């Protein structure tokens, strides 16, 4: 586990969860840092934004994420 502390924003989460996003591959490359971070922060507002954005493309994926 690293001592890294991360704040995840909407753009990163959407890119990670949407294979058609222009930044999907970059988000996938960064994801191991998220998994090994000592702290990861995300707000309820970001969860709502991501859920709303993804529900049109992949409703079940959005539900699983939230």
N, CA, C and O atoms as CSV, one atom per row, in Angstrom:
chain,resi,resn,atom,element,x,y,z
A,1,UNK,N,N,0.846,-1.179,0.000
A,1,UNK,CA,C,0.000,0.000,0.000
A,1,UNK,C,C,0.892,1.243,0.000
A,1,UNK,O,O,1.848,1.336,0.771
A,2,UNK,N,N,0.568,2.187,-0.868
A,2,UNK,CA,C,1.351,3.420,-0.920
A,2,UNK,C,C,0.785,4.419,0.086
A,2,UNK,O,O,-0.315,4.239,0.610
A,3,UNK,N,N,1.531,5.442,0.338
A,3,UNK,CA,C,1.079,6.499,1.246
A,3,UNK,C,C,0.314,7.581,0.493
A,3,UNK,O,O,-0.009,8.629,1.052
A,4,UNK,N,N,0.031,7.322,-0.764
A,4,UNK,CA,C,-0.639,8.291,-1.620
A,4,UNK,C,C,-2.092,8.487,-1.184
A,4,UNK,O,O,-2.782,7.532,-0.827
A,5,UNK,N,N,-2.538,9.732,-1.222
A,5,UNK,CA,C,-3.933,10.077,-0.929
A,5,UNK,C,C,-4.511,10.699,-2.194
A,5,UNK,O,O,-3.960,11.663,-2.725
A,6,UNK,N,N,-5.624,10.145,-2.676
A,6,UNK,CA,C,-6.178,10.574,-3.961
A,6,UNK,C,C,-7.607,11.064,-3.819
A,6,UNK,O,O,-8.379,10.545,-3.013
A,7,UNK,N,N,-7.948,12.069,-4.612
A,7,UNK,CA,C,-9.320,12.535,-4.757
A,7,UNK,C,C,-9.738,12.226,-6.185
A,7,UNK,O,O,-9.120,12.710,-7.133
A,8,UNK,N,N,-10.774,11.431,-6.341
A,8,UNK,CA,C,-11.244,11.048,-7.674
A,8,UNK,C,C,-12.327,12.011,-8.129
A,8,UNK,O,O,-13.275,12.286,-7.394
A,9,UNK,N,N,-12.179,12.522,-9.343
A,9,UNK,CA,C,-13.184,13.434,-9.866
A,9,UNK,C,C,-14.081,12.730,-10.887
A,9,UNK,O,O,-13.848,11.581,-11.263
A,10,UNK,N,N,-15.096,13.445,-11.315
A,10,UNK,CA,C,-16.084,12.885,-12.239
A,10,UNK,C,C,-15.446,12.441,-13.550
A,10,UNK,O,O,-15.758,11.366,-14.061
A,11,UNK,N,N,-14.563,13.256,-14.089
A,11,UNK,CA,C,-13.949,12.922,-15.377
A,11,UNK,C,C,-13.178,11.611,-15.307
A,11,UNK,O,O,-13.254,10.796,-16.227
A,12,UNK,N,N,-12.431,11.400,-14.218
A,12,UNK,CA,C,-11.678,10.154,-14.077
A,12,UNK,C,C,-12.623,8.963,-13.965
A,12,UNK,O,O,-12.420,7.946,-14.629
A,13,UNK,N,N,-13.641,9.081,-13.140
A,13,UNK,CA,C,-14.563,7.963,-12.934
A,13,UNK,C,C,-15.302,7.616,-14.221
A,13,UNK,O,O,-15.453,6.440,-14.553
A,14,UNK,N,N,-15.761,8.630,-14.944
A,14,UNK,CA,C,-16.468,8.359,-16.196
A,14,UNK,C,C,-15.533,7.714,-17.218
A,14,UNK,O,O,-15.930,6.788,-17.925
A,15,UNK,N,N,-14.315,8.192,-17.295
A,15,UNK,CA,C,-13.353,7.612,-18.235
A,15,UNK,C,C,-13.057,6.163,-17.872
A,15,UNK,O,O,-12.956,5.311,-18.754
A,16,UNK,N,N,-12.921,5.884,-16.603
A,16,UNK,CA,C,-12.626,4.524,-16.161
A,16,UNK,C,C,-13.768,3.568,-16.491
A,16,UNK,O,O,-13.528,2.430,-16.894
A,17,UNK,N,N,-14.987,4.016,-16.323
A,17,UNK,CA,C,-16.145,3.138,-16.473
A,17,UNK,C,C,-16.725,3.090,-17.883
A,17,UNK,O,O,-17.556,2.230,-18.176
A,18,UNK,N,N,-16.304,3.996,-18.754
A,18,UNK,CA,C,-16.865,4.059,-20.105
A,18,UNK,C,C,-15.773,3.751,-21.140
A,18,UNK,O,O,-14.925,4.601,-21.411
A,19,UNK,N,N,-15.789,2.555,-21.711
A,19,UNK,CA,C,-14.756,2.183,-22.693
A,19,UNK,C,C,-14.713,3.084,-23.927
A,19,UNK,O,O,-13.704,3.113,-24.631
A,20,UNK,N,N,-15.786,3.815,-24.195
A,20,UNK,CA,C,-15.809,4.704,-25.360
A,20,UNK,C,C,-15.270,6.103,-25.050
A,20,UNK,O,O,-15.140,6.931,-25.951
A,21,UNK,N,N,-14.960,6.364,-23.790
A,21,UNK,CA,C,-14.422,7.669,-23.392
A,21,UNK,C,C,-13.011,7.851,-23.963
A,21,UNK,O,O,-12.220,6.908,-23.993
A,22,UNK,N,N,-12.709,9.059,-24.412
A,22,UNK,CA,C,-11.388,9.344,-24.986
A,22,UNK,C,C,-10.245,9.064,-24.011
A,22,UNK,O,O,-9.127,8.777,-24.439
A,23,UNK,N,N,-10.508,9.144,-22.723
A,23,UNK,CA,C,-9.465,8.981,-21.706
A,23,UNK,C,C,-9.530,7.637,-20.986
A,23,UNK,O,O,-8.903,7.457,-19.942
A,24,UNK,N,N,-10.284,6.699,-21.540
A,24,UNK,CA,C,-10.457,5.398,-20.895
A,24,UNK,C,C,-9.120,4.682,-20.663
A,24,UNK,O,O,-8.862,4.188,-19.565
A,25,UNK,N,N,-8.293,4.629,-21.674
A,25,UNK,CA,C,-7.011,3.910,-21.530
A,25,UNK,C,C,-6.118,4.571,-20.492
A,25,UNK,O,O,-5.450,3.876,-19.727
A,26,UNK,N,N,-6.092,5.897,-20.449
A,26,UNK,CA,C,-5.296,6.594,-19.436
A,26,UNK,C,C,-5.821,6.299,-18.035
A,26,UNK,O,O,-5.042,6.077,-17.108
A,27,UNK,N,N,-7.139,6.297,-17.885
A,27,UNK,CA,C,-7.737,6.009,-16.574
A,27,UNK,C,C,-7.409,4.587,-16.140
A,27,UNK,O,O,-7.124,4.344,-14.967
A,28,UNK,N,N,-7.448,3.648,-17.078
A,28,UNK,CA,C,-7.093,2.261,-16.746
A,28,UNK,C,C,-5.638,2.150,-16.298
A,28,UNK,O,O,-5.319,1.390,-15.384
A,29,UNK,N,N,-4.760,2.911,-16.944
A,29,UNK,CA,C,-3.343,2.881,-16.552
A,29,UNK,C,C,-3.133,3.473,-15.158
A,29,UNK,O,O,-2.240,3.041,-14.429
A,30,UNK,N,N,-3.941,4.448,-14.791
A,30,UNK,CA,C,-3.807,5.088,-13.475
A,30,UNK,C,C,-4.501,4.298,-12.359
A,30,UNK,O,O,-4.190,4.491,-11.184
A,31,UNK,N,N,-5.422,3.426,-12.712
A,31,UNK,CA,C,-6.226,2.737,-11.701
A,31,UNK,C,C,-5.415,1.941,-10.671
A,31,UNK,O,O,-5.820,1.905,-9.509
A,32,UNK,N,N,-4.301,1.305,-11.028
A,32,UNK,CA,C,-3.523,0.620,-9.994
A,32,UNK,C,C,-3.088,1.551,-8.856
A,32,UNK,O,O,-2.969,1.115,-7.711
A,33,UNK,N,N,-2.852,2.825,-9.164
A,33,UNK,CA,C,-2.517,3.783,-8.100
A,33,UNK,C,C,-3.691,3.970,-7.150
A,33,UNK,O,O,-3.497,4.136,-5.946
A,34,UNK,N,N,-4.905,3.943,-7.685
A,34,UNK,CA,C,-6.106,4.071,-6.856
A,34,UNK,C,C,-6.214,2.859,-5.923
A,34,UNK,O,O,-6.519,2.997,-4.739
A,35,UNK,N,N,-5.962,1.689,-6.473
A,35,UNK,CA,C,-6.086,0.450,-5.685
A,35,UNK,C,C,-5.083,0.372,-4.553
A,35,UNK,O,O,-5.370,-0.222,-3.514
A,36,UNK,N,N,-3.906,0.963,-4.735
A,36,UNK,CA,C,-2.871,0.849,-3.709
A,36,UNK,C,C,-2.758,2.084,-2.824
A,36,UNK,O,O,-1.946,2.102,-1.899
A,37,UNK,N,N,-3.549,3.107,-3.088
A,37,UNK,CA,C,-3.488,4.336,-2.290
A,37,UNK,C,C,-3.935,4.071,-0.858
A,37,UNK,O,O,-4.784,3.215,-0.605
A,38,UNK,N,N,-3.356,4.810,0.065
A,38,UNK,CA,C,-3.755,4.651,1.467
A,38,UNK,C,C,-5.126,5.270,1.725
A,38,UNK,O,O,-5.854,4.821,2.610
A,39,UNK,N,N,-5.480,6.304,0.953
A,39,UNK,CA,C,-6.795,6.934,1.062
A,39,UNK,C,C,-7.287,7.302,-0.325
A,39,UNK,O,O,-6.517,7.759,-1.170
A,40,UNK,N,N,-8.573,7.100,-0.551
A,40,UNK,CA,C,-9.216,7.521,-1.791
A,40,UNK,C,C,-10.491,8.254,-1.416
A,40,UNK,O,O,-11.336,7.729,-0.691
A,41,UNK,N,N,-10.616,9.473,-1.918
A,41,UNK,CA,C,-11.774,10.312,-1.606
A,41,UNK,C,C,-12.625,10.513,-2.846
A,41,UNK,O,O,-12.114,10.681,-3.954
A,42,UNK,N,N,-13.940,10.492,-2.636
A,42,UNK,CA,C,-14.907,10.782,-3.690
A,42,UNK,C,C,-16.146,11.341,-2.998
A,42,UNK,O,O,-16.529,10.855,-1.934
A,43,UNK,N,N,-16.768,12.343,-3.580
A,43,UNK,CA,C,-17.926,12.964,-2.941
A,43,UNK,C,C,-19.229,12.336,-3.442
A,43,UNK,O,O,-19.263,11.668,-4.475
A,44,UNK,N,N,-20.281,12.567,-2.688
A,44,UNK,CA,C,-21.598,12.097,-3.113
A,44,UNK,C,C,-22.012,12.760,-4.413
A,44,UNK,O,O,-22.653,12.128,-5.253
A,45,UNK,N,N,-21.654,14.027,-4.590
A,45,UNK,CA,C,-21.999,14.742,-5.820
A,45,UNK,C,C,-21.376,14.062,-7.035
A,45,UNK,O,O,-22.005,13.965,-8.088
A,46,UNK,N,N,-20.148,13.596,-6.886
A,46,UNK,CA,C,-19.489,12.901,-7.992
A,46,UNK,C,C,-20.184,11.584,-8.278
A,46,UNK,O,O,-20.358,11.217,-9.440
A,47,UNK,N,N,-20.583,10.869,-7.242
A,47,UNK,CA,C,-21.324,9.614,-7.450
A,47,UNK,C,C,-22.615,9.869,-8.225
A,47,UNK,O,O,-22.966,9.104,-9.124
A,48,UNK,N,N,-23.315,10.936,-7.880
A,48,UNK,CA,C,-24.561,11.277,-8.573
A,48,UNK,C,C,-24.272,11.631,-10.031
A,48,UNK,O,O,-24.968,11.161,-10.931
A,49,UNK,N,N,-23.247,12.458,-10.271
A,49,UNK,CA,C,-22.903,12.844,-11.642
A,49,UNK,C,C,-22.528,11.629,-12.489
A,49,UNK,O,O,-22.978,11.498,-13.627
A,50,UNK,N,N,-21.714,10.752,-11.937
A,50,UNK,CA,C,-21.287,9.565,-12.674
A,50,UNK,C,C,-22.479,8.649,-12.939
A,50,UNK,O,O,-22.647,8.144,-14.049
A,51,UNK,N,N,-23.295,8.442,-11.926
A,51,UNK,CA,C,-24.484,7.605,-12.101
A,51,UNK,C,C,-25.406,8.153,-13.166
A,51,UNK,O,O,-25.928,7.401,-13.989
A,52,UNK,N,N,-25.609,9.452,-13.157
A,52,UNK,CA,C,-26.469,10.086,-14.146
A,52,UNK,C,C,-25.880,9.958,-15.547
A,52,UNK,O,O,-26.597,9.623,-16.490
A,53,UNK,N,N,-24.603,10.218,-15.690
A,53,UNK,CA,C,-23.962,10.159,-17.001
A,53,UNK,C,C,-23.947,8.738,-17.559
A,53,UNK,O,O,-24.174,8.538,-18.752
A,54,UNK,N,N,-23.685,7.763,-16.715
A,54,UNK,CA,C,-23.559,6.388,-17.191
A,54,UNK,C,C,-24.889,5.666,-17.338
A,54,UNK,O,O,-24.972,4.658,-18.040
A,55,UNK,N,N,-25.921,6.166,-16.687
A,55,UNK,CA,C,-27.194,5.448,-16.727
A,55,UNK,C,C,-27.752,5.355,-18.146
A,55,UNK,O,O,-28.449,4.396,-18.477
A,56,UNK,N,N,-27.452,6.333,-18.972
A,56,UNK,CA,C,-27.930,6.288,-20.356
A,56,UNK,C,C,-27.169,5.249,-21.173
A,56,UNK,O,O,-27.724,4.660,-22.100
A,57,UNK,N,N,-25.910,5.024,-20.834
A,57,UNK,CA,C,-25.071,4.088,-21.597
A,57,UNK,C,C,-25.112,2.679,-21.026
A,57,UNK,O,O,-25.174,1.697,-21.765
A,58,UNK,N,N,-25.077,2.594,-19.696
A,58,UNK,CA,C,-24.932,1.300,-19.036
A,58,UNK,C,C,-25.553,1.385,-17.647
A,58,UNK,O,O,-24.848,1.531,-16.648
A,59,UNK,N,N,-26.860,1.294,-17.597
A,59,UNK,CA,C,-27.566,1.483,-16.329
A,59,UNK,C,C,-27.109,0.495,-15.262
A,59,UNK,O,O,-26.890,0.889,-14.117
A,60,UNK,N,N,-26.962,-0.774,-15.612
A,60,UNK,CA,C,-26.562,-1.758,-14.600
A,60,UNK,C,C,-25.133,-1.499,-14.128
A,60,UNK,O,O,-24.837,-1.696,-12.950
A,61,UNK,N,N,-24.239,-1.063,-15.020
A,61,UNK,CA,C,-22.886,-0.722,-14.622
A,61,UNK,C,C,-22.863,0.461,-13.671
A,61,UNK,O,O,-22.097,0.484,-12.708
A,62,UNK,N,N,-23.729,1.462,-13.955
A,62,UNK,CA,C,-23.817,2.623,-13.076
A,62,UNK,C,C,-24.319,2.228,-11.702
A,62,UNK,O,O,-23.814,2.707,-10.687
A,63,UNK,N,N,-25.311,1.357,-11.668
A,63,UNK,CA,C,-25.846,0.883,-10.378
A,63,UNK,C,C,-24.797,0.109,-9.611
A,63,UNK,O,O,-24.656,0.301,-8.403
A,64,UNK,N,N,-24.057,-0.760,-10.276
A,64,UNK,CA,C,-22.993,-1.527,-9.601
A,64,UNK,C,C,-21.911,-0.614,-9.059
A,64,UNK,O,O,-21.395,-0.845,-7.966
A,65,UNK,N,N,-21.565,0.413,-9.806
A,65,UNK,CA,C,-20.542,1.352,-9.362
A,65,UNK,C,C,-20.975,2.056,-8.080
A,65,UNK,O,O,-20.224,2.127,-7.107
A,66,UNK,N,N,-22.200,2.573,-8.101
A,66,UNK,CA,C,-22.702,3.318,-6.940
A,66,UNK,C,C,-22.920,2.393,-5.774
A,66,UNK,O,O,-23.340,2.835,-4.705
